[in-house]
């Protein structure tokens, strides 16, 4: 959590090089967190529709992004 806080502060830095680098790192962190939560949701039996609704995107979008990934202990549907 400290890294996320540090990156969020750096994103507002006066130096664009520092700020933009922090934004890139935050995007990567968010992608990792999203994948972790999608994996958790699938393991708990959530449908693609439910995950999409929680993320505020379409079912097609979430399935396109994560549908080909294999999550432990879960069959693809």
Backbone as JSON Lines, residues from 0, in Angstrom:
{"i":0,"aa":"X","n":[0.82,-1.19,0.0],"ca":[0.0,0.0,0.0],"c":[0.87,1.26,0.0]}
{"i":1,"aa":"X","n":[2.01,1.18,0.64],"ca":[2.89,2.34,0.68],"c":[3.37,2.72,-0.72]}
{"i":2,"aa":"X","n":[3.62,1.71,-1.57],"ca":[4.05,2.0,-2.94],"c":[2.95,2.74,-3.7]}
{"i":3,"aa":"X","n":[1.71,2.31,-3.54],"ca":[0.6,2.96,-4.23],"c":[0.47,4.41,-3.77]}
{"i":4,"aa":"X","n":[0.62,4.64,-2.49],"ca":[0.54,5.99,-1.95],"c":[1.67,6.85,-2.47]}
{"i":5,"aa":"X","n":[2.86,6.28,-2.52],"ca":[4.03,7.0,-3.04],"c":[3.83,7.34,-4.51]}
{"i":6,"aa":"X","n":[3.33,6.37,-5.29],"ca":[3.1,6.6,-6.72],"c":[2.02,7.65,-6.95]}
{"i":7,"aa":"X","n":[0.96,7.61,-6.15],"ca":[-0.11,8.6,-6.29],"c":[0.42,10.0,-6.02]}
{"i":8,"aa":"X","n":[1.27,10.14,-5.03],"ca":[1.87,11.45,-4.74],"c":[2.78,11.87,-5.88]}
{"i":9,"aa":"X","n":[3.55,10.94,-6.41],"ca":[4.48,11.26,-7.51],"c":[3.72,11.64,-8.78]}
{"i":10,"aa":"X","n":[2.52,11.1,-8.96],"ca":[1.73,11.42,-10.15],"c":[1.36,12.9,-10.21]}
{"i":11,"aa":"X","n":[1.36,13.56,-9.07],"ca":[1.04,14.99,-9.01],"c":[2.3,15.87,-8.98]}
{"i":12,"aa":"X","n":[3.45,15.26,-9.22],"ca":[4.73,15.98,-9.16],"c":[4.78,17.09,-10.2]}
{"i":13,"aa":"X","n":[5.51,18.16,-9.9],"ca":[5.67,19.28,-10.83],"c":[6.48,18.9,-12.08]}
{"i":14,"aa":"X","n":[7.35,17.92,-11.94],"ca":[8.18,17.47,-13.06],"c":[7.39,16.43,-13.86]}
{"i":15,"aa":"X","n":[7.03,16.74,-15.1],"ca":[6.24,15.81,-15.91],"c":[6.9,14.44,-16.06]}
{"i":16,"aa":"X","n":[8.21,14.39,-16.11],"ca":[8.89,13.1,-16.24],"c":[8.6,12.2,-15.04]}
{"i":17,"aa":"X","n":[8.62,12.78,-13.86],"ca":[8.32,12.03,-12.63],"c":[6.84,11.67,-12.6]}
{"i":18,"aa":"X","n":[5.99,12.63,-12.89],"ca":[4.55,12.39,-12.85],"c":[4.09,11.34,-13.85]}
{"i":19,"aa":"X","n":[4.57,11.43,-15.07],"ca":[4.16,10.47,-16.09],"c":[4.69,9.06,-15.8]}
{"i":20,"aa":"X","n":[5.91,8.96,-15.29],"ca":[6.44,7.65,-14.9],"c":[5.6,7.03,-13.79]}
{"i":21,"aa":"X","n":[5.15,7.85,-12.87],"ca":[4.3,7.36,-11.8],"c":[2.96,6.88,-12.33]}
{"i":22,"aa":"X","n":[2.41,7.58,-13.29],"ca":[1.13,7.18,-13.9],"c":[1.27,5.83,-14.58]}
{"i":23,"aa":"X","n":[2.37,5.62,-15.3],"ca":[2.61,4.33,-15.94],"c":[2.66,3.22,-14.89]}
{"i":24,"aa":"X","n":[3.37,3.46,-13.81],"ca":[3.5,2.46,-12.74],"c":[2.14,2.2,-12.08]}
{"i":25,"aa":"X","n":[1.34,3.24,-11.89],"ca":[0.01,3.06,-11.31],"c":[-0.89,2.24,-12.23]}
{"i":26,"aa":"X","n":[-0.82,2.48,-13.53],"ca":[-1.61,1.69,-14.48],"c":[-1.24,0.21,-14.39]}
{"i":27,"aa":"X","n":[0.05,-0.07,-14.32],"ca":[0.51,-1.46,-14.22],"c":[0.01,-2.1,-12.93]}
{"i":28,"aa":"X","n":[0.06,-1.34,-11.84],"ca":[-0.42,-1.85,-10.56],"c":[-1.92,-2.11,-10.62]}
{"i":29,"aa":"X","n":[-2.68,-1.2,-11.19],"ca":[-4.13,-1.39,-11.32],"c":[-4.47,-2.6,-12.18]}
{"i":30,"aa":"X","n":[-3.72,-2.8,-13.26],"ca":[-3.95,-3.98,-14.1],"c":[-3.73,-5.27,-13.31]}
{"i":31,"aa":"X","n":[-2.67,-5.29,-12.51],"ca":[-2.38,-6.47,-11.69],"c":[-3.48,-6.7,-10.65]}
{"i":32,"aa":"X","n":[-3.92,-5.63,-10.01],"ca":[-4.98,-5.76,-9.01],"c":[-6.29,-6.21,-9.63]}
{"i":33,"aa":"X","n":[-6.61,-5.67,-10.8],"ca":[-7.84,-6.07,-11.48],"c":[-7.79,-7.56,-11.84]}
{"i":34,"aa":"X","n":[-6.68,-8.02,-12.38],"ca":[-6.54,-9.43,-12.73],"c":[-6.68,-10.31,-11.5]}
{"i":35,"aa":"X","n":[-6.11,-9.89,-10.4],"ca":[-6.21,-10.64,-9.15],"c":[-7.66,-10.74,-8.69]}
{"i":36,"aa":"X","n":[-8.4,-9.65,-8.76],"ca":[-9.8,-9.65,-8.33],"c":[-10.7,-10.43,-9.29]}
{"i":37,"aa":"X","n":[-10.42,-10.34,-10.58],"ca":[-11.19,-11.13,-11.54],"c":[-10.95,-12.61,-11.29]}
{"i":38,"aa":"X","n":[-9.72,-12.99,-11.06],"ca":[-9.39,-14.38,-10.74],"c":[-10.14,-14.83,-9.5]}
{"i":39,"aa":"X","n":[-10.14,-14.01,-8.48],"ca":[-10.85,-14.33,-7.24],"c":[-12.34,-14.49,-7.48]}
{"i":40,"aa":"X","n":[-12.9,-13.58,-8.26],"ca":[-14.33,-13.64,-8.55],"c":[-14.68,-14.92,-9.31]}
{"i":41,"aa":"X","n":[-13.86,-15.28,-10.3],"ca":[-14.12,-16.5,-11.06],"c":[-14.01,-17.73,-10.18]}
{"i":42,"aa":"X","n":[-13.02,-17.75,-9.29],"ca":[-12.85,-18.87,-8.36],"c":[-14.06,-19.01,-7.44]}
{"i":43,"aa":"X","n":[-14.72,-17.89,-7.16],"ca":[-15.9,-17.9,-6.29],"c":[-17.19,-18.11,-7.08]}
{"i":44,"aa":"X","n":[-17.06,-18.37,-8.38],"ca":[-18.22,-18.68,-9.2],"c":[-18.93,-17.51,-9.83]}
{"i":45,"aa":"X","n":[-18.35,-16.34,-9.8],"ca":[-18.98,-15.18,-10.42],"c":[-19.05,-15.38,-11.93]}
{"i":46,"aa":"X","n":[-20.11,-14.9,-12.55],"ca":[-20.24,-14.93,-13.99],"c":[-19.5,-13.75,-14.59]}
{"i":47,"aa":"X","n":[-19.26,-13.85,-15.9],"ca":[-18.64,-12.72,-16.59],"c":[-19.54,-11.49,-16.52]}
{"i":48,"aa":"X","n":[-20.85,-11.7,-16.55],"ca":[-21.79,-10.58,-16.46],"c":[-21.65,-9.84,-15.12]}
{"i":49,"aa":"X","n":[-21.54,-10.62,-14.05],"ca":[-21.43,-10.0,-12.72],"c":[-20.12,-9.24,-12.57]}
{"i":50,"aa":"X","n":[-19.04,-9.84,-13.07],"ca":[-17.73,-9.18,-13.01],"c":[-17.77,-7.88,-13.82]}
{"i":51,"aa":"X","n":[-18.33,-7.97,-15.02],"ca":[-18.42,-6.79,-15.88],"c":[-19.21,-5.68,-15.21]}
{"i":52,"aa":"X","n":[-20.32,-6.03,-14.59],"ca":[-21.14,-5.02,-13.9],"c":[-20.34,-4.36,-12.78]}
{"i":53,"aa":"X","n":[-19.59,-5.15,-12.03],"ca":[-18.8,-4.61,-10.93],"c":[-17.7,-3.66,-11.43]}
{"i":54,"aa":"X","n":[-17.17,-3.97,-12.62],"ca":[-16.11,-3.13,-13.19],"c":[-16.66,-1.97,-14.02]}
{"i":55,"aa":"X","n":[-17.96,-1.98,-14.28],"ca":[-18.56,-0.9,-15.06],"c":[-18.24,-0.99,-16.55]}
{"i":56,"aa":"X","n":[-18.04,-2.23,-17.04],"ca":[-17.75,-2.44,-18.46],"c":[-18.68,-3.53,-18.99]}
{"i":57,"aa":"X","n":[-18.61,-3.8,-20.28],"ca":[-19.47,-4.84,-20.85],"c":[-18.91,-6.23,-20.58]}
{"i":58,"aa":"X","n":[-19.82,-7.2,-20.64],"ca":[-19.41,-8.6,-20.47],"c":[-18.41,-8.98,-21.55]}
{"i":59,"aa":"X","n":[-18.64,-8.5,-22.75],"ca":[-17.74,-8.8,-23.85],"c":[-16.33,-8.27,-23.59]}
{"i":60,"aa":"X","n":[-16.24,-7.09,-23.04],"ca":[-14.93,-6.49,-22.74],"c":[-14.16,-7.3,-21.7]}
{"i":61,"aa":"X","n":[-14.84,-7.65,-20.62],"ca":[-14.14,-8.4,-19.57],"c":[-13.79,-9.8,-20.06]}
{"i":62,"aa":"X","n":[-14.66,-10.42,-20.83],"ca":[-14.38,-11.76,-21.33],"c":[-13.23,-11.72,-22.33]}
{"i":63,"aa":"X","n":[-13.2,-10.69,-23.18],"ca":[-12.11,-10.56,-24.14],"c":[-10.77,-10.43,-23.42]}
{"i":64,"aa":"X","n":[-10.76,-9.66,-22.35],"ca":[-9.51,-9.41,-21.63],"c":[-9.07,-10.6,-20.79]}
{"i":65,"aa":"X","n":[-10.03,-11.3,-20.17],"ca":[-9.67,-12.36,-19.22],"c":[-10.16,-13.75,-19.59]}
{"i":66,"aa":"X","n":[-11.0,-13.87,-20.61],"ca":[-11.63,-15.14,-20.93],"c":[-10.68,-16.24,-21.33]}
{"i":67,"aa":"X","n":[-9.54,-15.91,-21.88],"ca":[-8.59,-16.94,-22.29],"c":[-7.62,-17.32,-21.19]}
{"i":68,"aa":"X","n":[-7.65,-16.62,-20.09],"ca":[-6.76,-16.94,-18.97],"c":[-7.32,-18.12,-18.2]}
{"i":69,"aa":"X","n":[-6.43,-18.95,-17.74],"ca":[-6.83,-20.08,-16.91],"c":[-6.64,-19.68,-15.45]}
{"i":70,"aa":"X","n":[-7.72,-19.76,-14.71],"ca":[-7.65,-19.47,-13.29],"c":[-7.64,-20.8,-12.54]}
{"i":71,"aa":"X","n":[-6.8,-20.93,-11.55],"ca":[-6.7,-22.2,-10.81],"c":[-8.05,-22.68,-10.29]}
{"i":72,"aa":"X","n":[-8.32,-23.96,-10.46],"ca":[-9.51,-24.55,-9.91],"c":[-10.8,-24.14,-10.58]}
{"i":73,"aa":"X","n":[-10.73,-23.61,-11.78],"ca":[-11.93,-23.08,-12.42],"c":[-11.97,-23.53,-13.87]}
{"i":74,"aa":"X","n":[-13.09,-24.04,-14.3],"ca":[-13.29,-24.38,-15.71],"c":[-13.7,-23.14,-16.47]}
{"i":75,"aa":"X","n":[-13.31,-23.05,-17.72],"ca":[-13.75,-21.93,-18.55],"c":[-15.2,-22.11,-18.92]}
{"i":76,"aa":"X","n":[-15.94,-21.0,-18.89],"ca":[-17.35,-21.04,-19.3],"c":[-17.6,-20.0,-20.35]}
